[in-house]
Amino acid sequence: MKFTELTIYTNTLGSEIVGGIITAAGISCYSTEDPADLQALLDDSTVPYDYIEEGLLDKTDGETIVRVYISCDEQGQAQLSRIKQGISAVEGDCYGRLHIEENEVDDADWADGWRQYFHPLEIGEKFIVKPTWEDCKPGGRIVLEIDPASSFGTGRHETTSLCLRALEKLEVKDTSVLDMGCGSGILAIAAAKLGAKDAMLVDIDSVAASIAEDNLKVNSVEERCTVLCGNVLDDETLASKVFGKEYDIILANIVADIIKGMAPMFYGSLKKGGVLVCSGVIGGRREEVENALKEVGFIHLSTDEDNDWVAIKCTK
């Protein structure tokens, strides 16, 4: 189906007016990219963040962009006309340029366009990750079949590949594994294919949890795995389910502040001699996270680094 992508350049005040015009035209869904929101986030010291995408800070002094997609049919044309008329009626210096750009797009591009960028990828010495629609020659490697459109965890990000590289060096056969912040489920799938007897997968995002379940089935390891959804820091019932047993291996590909907050939980549920692998840590916070883990009793084993991301391996 064809759509008109309507992009309107305005300012913070104008974005409220433009949003009202779009809503009045009978469209409830649109996006607003406001540099003021990013600047407010950066100025708020109570909000933790580890990494700002390169080039994003350059946008904090730019225009506000409102973007909406309108169907290319009779109803859509009427909506488009009402939006243009509404914007024309409020033109003025206090609302920015109110410049409008139109571009025709096809929803097939959204559904399938990203597929051209994903091909089988070798990781470490043992794994090869492939999308579900492609064949590959494993060459003796363990195949992890993951849909890259689904959720975080395709192996292409350093945090995931660091975890996989750490996992392949562990004694995984017949172990019990916790995959905290499982995303696509790739780490638990890798552990299961290395011989883990069972794996618990947890994610705060219900979509990720559902996708992980799908990927477990695609890789034929669902019978040894359990997927749970929720925030273990806020939900005591969920926390008791997750940390009410002991694990030989805990994999936590999350972020520095969550790792620090969950460090006592990880320590309490890791078997003596077990291994914790933490990733998702930006290089500048390496020492901070290592110290937090040591404070609860973990013994540091090693830290691996790739492009300023680190994975920390500890034992109990």
N, C-alpha and C positions, 0 to 999 in steps of 0.2 A: 504494500500500500504506500502511496506517495504522501508526503507531508511537506508543508511549508515551515521551515525553521525561521522564526522571526526573532531577530536580535535587536534589542533597543538599548542604546547607550545613553545613560543618564547619570544622576548622582544619588546619594543616599535618600534625600528628601523626594526626589523624583521617582525613585523605585517604588515608594509607597503609592504614589499617584498612578503609576503605570500598572502596578499590581491590581489596583482597584478597577482600572479600565478593562484589564484582561478578565477579571472576575465578572464584571458587568456584562461582558460579551458572552458569558456562559461557559468559560473555561476555568476550571478550579486548580489545574496543575501547571505550574511554571517554575522556573528557577531564577534565583537572584545571586549574583556574584558581587559582593560588596567589599572593597578593600578595607572599609572601616571595621567590618566584622573581624577580619584577620588581625588588624592592628589592635583591636580591643582584646582579642585573645592573647596576643603577644604581650600586652601590657598587664594582663591579669596574672599575677604571680601565684595565685591559688590553683591555676590550671596547669598540670604537668604536661610537658611535651619534650620529646627527645630529638626530633628530627624535623626540619622544615625543608620541603623539597626545593632544590636549587631553582632560583628564578622566581619563586613565589613571593619573596620579600619585595621584589621589584614592583609588584602589583599593588602595594599598599597605598600608593599615591595616584592610582589610576582611576578610571571611570567605573561606575557601577553598571553592571550588565544584567539585563533582564532577558531571559530566553524562553520562548514558548513554541510548541509544535502544534500546528493546525492542519487538520486533514484537508486534502485537496479534493473536496467535494462541494456540493452546493451549500451545505451548512457551514463548512469551513470558510468558504469565500465570504459568506455573510459575516462570520465572526471576524475575519481578517479586516473587512471593510469597517466594522464598528470600532475595532482597536485603532486603526489608522485615524479615523475621524476623531476619536477620543483624545489621542495624543496630539493631533493638530490643534485641538481646541484649548490645550493647556500649555502650549509652547511659551517659554519664557526663560529668562536667564537663571531664575532660582531653581530650575529643574534640570540643569545641564543641557547638553546638546539635543537630547531626544532624537538622536539620529537612528533611523531604522534601516536594517539590512534584511534582505530576504534570500533564502537559499532552499532549493528543493532537495529533499532527502528521501530515501527509500528505507522502510523498516527492515528490509532484507539486509541492508548494509549493517544495521545494528546487530542483527541476529547472527550473521555469519562472517562479517568483515574481519573480525579479529583472528579468525582461524588461520589465516595465511602466516601469522607470526609464530605459531606454535608447532614445533617439530620435536622428534625424540631428542632427549638431552641426557648425556652421560654425566653422572655425579659421583664423585669419589672413585673408588675402585670396584664397587659392587653393584651400583644401581644405574638403571636407565629409566627415565620418566618419559612417558609418551601420552599424547592425547588420545581419546577414545576412538577417533576416526582414522588414525594412521597405523600402518603396520611398521614393524621395525625388526632389525636383526639384532637380537640381544647380545650376541657374542659372549655368552656365558654370564651376562649380568642379570640381576633380578629386575624384572619389568614391573614398574609401578604405573598403572594406567589411571590417569587423572584428567578430568575435564577442566581445562584451565579457565573456562568462563565461569566456573561455579563459585569459587571461594578462594581465599588466600591459601597458598601452598601448592605451587607448581614446581618448586625446585629452582626456579629462575631467580628468586631473590636470595641474597647472601644469607639471610637468617635461616631459611629453610635448608639450603645446601650445607651450611655449617652443621646443623643438627644431623643431617643424614650422614655426613662425613664422620661425625662423632659416634653415631649409632653403629655404623658398620665395623667399628673397631672394638665394640663391646661383645661380651658373651651373652647373646640374646636368647638362645635356645632354652625353652622351658621356663622362661621368666614371666613375671607379671609386670605389665607396663601401664603407666599413666601418661596420657597425651593431653596436657593442659593447654587450652587455646588451640584446639585441634584444626580449625579451619577446614581445609578439604579432606583431612584425615590422612594425609600423605605419610606422616611420621609413624602413626599406628599401623598403617598398611605395611610400611617398610619393616617394622618390628615383627609383625605377624609373619611376613614372608621370610624373615630371618629365623623363625621358629618360636616366637613368643607363644606361650600357652594361652594367655588372655591379655586383653588391653581395654582400658577404660578411656574413652574420649570425652572431653568436656569443652564446650564453647558457650560463650555468653550470647552468641548470635544464633537465633533459631534457624535462619536460612543456612548458615554454615553447618549446623548440626544435621539438618536434613540432607544437605549435599554430601556430608561425610558418610552418612548411612548409604547413600547411593553408590559412592565410590568403594565402600567396603564390599558391597554386593558385586560390583564390576570386577573387583580383584579376588572374589571368592574367599574372603576372610571374615565375613560378617558373623559367623557362628562363634568365633572366639572374641568378638568385640562388643562392647556396650557403649552407646552414645547417650550422653546427658547434656541438657541445655540449661544454662542459668549462671548466676553470679555467686560463686562460692563464698565471696567475702560478705555478701548480704543475706544469703539464704542458708540458714543453719541446717535445714533438712537436707538440702543438696550437699552441703559441706560434709555432713555425716555420712552420706552415701559414698562420696568420693574418697574421703579421708578416713573412713571407718575400716579400712583394710591396709595392708602393707604392700609395697611394690618393690620389685628389684631394680626397676629403672623408671625414672620420672623425666619426661621430656616437656620443657616449658618454653615454647617459642612465643613469647608475649612481649612485654615492655618492661623497662627497668623498675618503675614504681610498683607495678603489680608483682613482679618477682620479689621485690623487697617485702611487700605486704604479705605475700604468701609463703615466705621463707620458713616461718615456724611450722606451717601446715606441711610443707614438703618434708621438713626434717622429721616431723612426727610420724609420717606415713611411709618413709623410706626404710627398708630393711637395713640392718647393720651390714656394711660392706656393699650396699647398693650404690647406684650412680645416679646423680642428678645432672642433666644437661640443660642449661639455660641459654636461650638465644633471644634475639630481638633487642639486644643491648647495643646502643651506639657507643663507639670507642671512647668518647669523652666521659662516659659514666661507668666504665669498666671497673675501676678501683672501688667506686662507691658500692656497686653491686657485690663485688667480691668480698668487701668488708662486711656487708650486711649478712651474707651467707655464713661467713666465719663466725659472726657474733652469735648465731643460733646453734653453732656446733659443727657446721660442715667443714670438711677438710678439703682444701683446694687441690685439685689434681693437675689441671692444665687449662689454658685459655687459647682458643684458636681465633684467628682474625682474618677477615676478608673485606676489603674496601671500606674500612672504618666501622664494620659491624663485628661484634665478638660473640663467641659461644663459650660459656664457662662450664667446666666439668668439675664436679665435686663428689665426695663420697662421705659416708657416715661411719 
